[in-house]
Amino acid sequence: MGLVQTEILDKVGIITLDNTKKLNALSEQLVDDIIGALDCFQEQKIPVVILRAPDGVRVWSAGHDVKELPPKMRDPLSYYDSLERLLRAVEQYLGPVIAMVHGSVWGGACDLIMTCDIVIADETAKFAMTPAKMGVPYNLTGILHFMNRLPINIAKEMFFTADPVSAERALQVGIINHLVPEKELLSFTLDLAATINTRSLLSIEVIKEQFRILSKAFPISPADFERVQGLRRKVYDSHDYEEAITAFLEKRPAHFKGE
Ligand code: LCV
């Protein structure tokens, strides 16, 4: 299917991100192909899905396709934008979506990992959360994904430094469920999926939906929401947002002004 490969092994759906020449950057097309694969598995009531990249890649996904980030004055991460649609599709899939990670994971793809239900990685994995490098304000639902999974100080360090977190540290802080040797990654992940497949899908489906609802049960007042939207607009209207994209495309370090 376009930029992804799909297969079903013993009732486990496998989606392989397969646009490696673009480092699996989450372009509109790649996102649509992943969602299409999830919809296809959902129709067949496939109980468990594995989201992976091809063997041997250095980069699992380079995150949001920078070339598709909107020009300034437009929210880059609003409700119907591709990354947000993808994250909701994973959250709403009927059964567990397991991220199987070999290689580095950047930005929006890091949020995708934090949205998957379970994360299995090998020693080549690393995870970088890059809005502060991209002059992007990020958004409330994305930040909540990290707060639900990590101690808030760890989540803040990831956002404030934008530095990659190693596989070993990712295991320590809880980004990943299991760190396994590269040659055992697929068999370990398939074994875990097979165990889940011996349980009641009906029960798991309802339990997953309760986790989703509770993980979003985070009160925020309309006034605070509107203030956050105003603050976010200051960022994506800023010099820093425009400079980050320009610097990336010109392959040079960005020079931020904080305005
Ligand atoms: C488009 C790319 C990309 C890319 N998009 O290879 O989370 S937020 O808010 O930040 C959100 C907005 C977001 O997700 O932003 C994107 C965050 N991603 C990153 O910061 C990763 C950016 N990429 C890199 O740092 C490097 O490309 C890595 C370390 C992933 C790989 O480095 P390597 O030296 O192996 P190149 O950098 O040479 O990249 C190879 C080609 O892929 C393009 C890049 O522009 C280059 O294109 P050309 O061959 O045309 O020069 N590319 C890389 N990442 N996210 N295009």
Boltz pocket constraint, residues with backbone or C-beta under 6 A from the ligand:
constraints:
  - pocket:
      binder: B
      contacts: [[A, 21], [A, 22], [A, 23], [A, 25], [A, 59], [A, 62], [A, 63], [A, 64], [A, 65], [A, 66], [A, 67], [A, 69], [A, 106], [A, 107], [A, 108], [A, 109], [A, 129], [A, 130], [A, 131], [A, 132], [A, 133], [A, 134], [A, 136], [A, 138], [A, 248]]
      max_distance: 6.0
